[in-house]
């Protein structure tokens, strides 16, 4: 059975934190995303969802609300064994649906995975058009002013 057939997406819980950190920080060690601390994940646990294959957490993603009309998908990471099986797209579309339910009109991703997000329906925008992100988070990031991530947006309406 493929991972997508048994895949469930649910709210992250405290019992998921160590598995989430392992997946996220594996990507961070490769320079593909910012690292997360256990404290950071615990403090923001309510904003995370996980993909579960019945036995293990195989994917994680967070949704961070930046403004009344803008949220950001953060820390999207898939375990090595689940790559290429649709888990990432499943997580992204789940978060987009959450945005629709709560009335958020735009979803942002800062990413190196341009093609993946294009397949999910996102398009590139200039970072300068996102002052809510820049002044809230980017101002304190170690990558500023040389950020090489691509800003991508999807409308939920």
Buried (B, 14 or more C-beta within 10 A) or exposed (E): EEBBEEBEBEEBEEEBBEBBBEBBBBBBEEEEBBEBEEEBBEEBBEBBBBBBBEEBBBBBBBBBBBEEBBBBBBBBBBBEEBEEBBBBBBBBBBBBEBBEEEEBBBBBBBBEBBEBBEEBBBEEBEBEEBEBBBEBBBEEEEEEEEBEBBBBBBEBE
